[in-house]
Amino acid sequence: MDLIVRGGSTQDLRKWLFAPYAAPPTSSPARGRIVCNCFDVAESEIVADLASGLDLAAVQAKRKCGTSCGSCRTELHRLQGQGASKTFKVDPEVKTRIKSV
């Protein structure tokens, strides 16, 4: 009712008027740009892992990014260069899969 009294738009709330909730659901925070589409890994997740002290091989083991098609490896190198100084190690199995494509 306050929204109507204040003259605000109720358009966004219309679909929630008869919903069985006390309040409209809130959205989760945006994850940011997706770097690895194969495993749905966001740039913010990779940056956070690198900032916590993980090297890129550990991030790769944790998130699986760069281990399927390999198209995100260039971006992983770029992100690593922004904050970490360790070298990027590619799983030999990934190299074999990429060569066979």
C-alpha positions as CSV (number, residue, x, y, z in Angstrom):
1,M,0.0,0.0,0.0
2,D,2.9,2.4,0.8
3,L,4.1,2.1,-2.8
4,I,0.7,3.3,-4.2
5,V,0.5,6.1,-1.7
6,R,4.0,7.3,-2.6
7,G,3.1,7.1,-6.3
8,G,5.5,4.3,-7.2
9,S,5.0,1.8,-10.0
10,T,3.3,-1.4,-9.0
11,Q,3.9,-3.1,-12.4
12,D,6.8,-5.2,-11.1
13,L,4.8,-6.4,-8.1
14,R,1.7,-7.5,-9.9
15,K,2.8,-11.1,-10.5
16,W,3.5,-11.4,-6.7
17,L,0.2,-10.1,-5.4
18,F,-1.3,-13.6,-5.0
19,A,1.9,-15.6,-4.5
20,P,2.1,-17.6,-1.3
21,Y,5.1,-15.5,0.0
22,A,5.3,-12.8,2.6
23,A,7.5,-10.8,0.3
24,P,8.6,-10.9,-3.3
25,P,11.7,-13.1,-3.8
26,T,15.0,-11.2,-4.0
27,S,17.5,-12.0,-6.7
28,S,20.9,-13.4,-6.0
29,P,24.0,-11.2,-6.6
30,A,25.2,-11.2,-10.2
31,R,28.1,-13.6,-10.8
32,G,29.6,-11.5,-13.6
33,R,30.9,-12.5,-16.9
34,I,31.1,-16.3,-17.6
35,V,34.6,-17.3,-18.7
36,C,34.1,-21.1,-19.0
37,N,30.9,-22.0,-20.7
38,C,31.6,-25.8,-20.4
39,F,31.5,-25.7,-16.6
40,D,29.7,-22.3,-16.0
41,V,32.6,-20.6,-14.2
42,A,32.4,-16.9,-13.7
43,E,35.3,-14.5,-13.9
44,S,34.6,-13.4,-10.3
45,E,35.0,-16.9,-9.1
46,I,38.4,-17.3,-10.8
47,V,39.6,-14.0,-9.6
48,A,38.6,-14.8,-6.0
49,D,40.4,-18.1,-6.2
50,L,43.6,-16.5,-7.5
51,A,43.4,-13.8,-4.9
52,S,43.1,-16.4,-2.2
53,G,46.5,-17.8,-3.2
54,L,45.6,-20.6,-5.5
55,D,47.7,-21.1,-8.6
56,L,46.0,-21.6,-11.9
57,A,46.4,-25.4,-11.8
58,A,44.6,-25.5,-8.4
59,V,41.8,-23.2,-9.8
60,Q,41.6,-25.6,-12.8
61,A,41.3,-28.6,-10.5
62,K,38.7,-26.9,-8.3
63,R,36.5,-25.3,-11.0
64,K,37.4,-27.5,-14.0
65,C,37.7,-24.4,-16.2
66,G,40.1,-24.9,-19.1
67,T,39.8,-28.7,-19.0
68,S,37.1,-29.5,-21.6
69,C,37.2,-27.6,-24.9
70,G,40.0,-25.3,-23.9
71,S,38.5,-22.1,-25.5
72,C,38.8,-20.3,-22.1
73,R,42.5,-20.9,-21.6
74,T,43.5,-17.6,-23.2
75,E,41.2,-15.7,-20.7
76,L,42.6,-17.8,-17.8
77,H,46.1,-16.7,-18.8
78,R,45.0,-13.1,-18.9
79,L,43.3,-13.4,-15.4
80,Q,46.4,-15.1,-14.1
81,G,48.6,-12.4,-15.4
82,Q,46.6,-9.7,-13.6
83,G,47.2,-11.1,-10.1
84,A,49.4,-14.3,-10.1
85,S,52.8,-15.0,-11.4
86,K,52.8,-18.8,-11.5
87,T,52.6,-20.7,-14.8
88,F,49.5,-22.2,-16.3
89,K,49.6,-26.0,-16.5
90,V,47.4,-27.7,-19.0
91,D,46.3,-31.3,-18.2
92,P,47.9,-33.6,-20.9
93,E,44.5,-35.2,-21.4
94,V,43.1,-31.9,-22.5
95,K,45.9,-31.4,-25.0
96,T,45.0,-34.8,-26.5
97,R,41.3,-34.0,-26.7
98,I,42.0,-30.6,-28.4
99,K,44.4,-32.1,-30.9
100,S,41.8,-34.8,-31.8
101,V,39.1,-32.2,-32.6
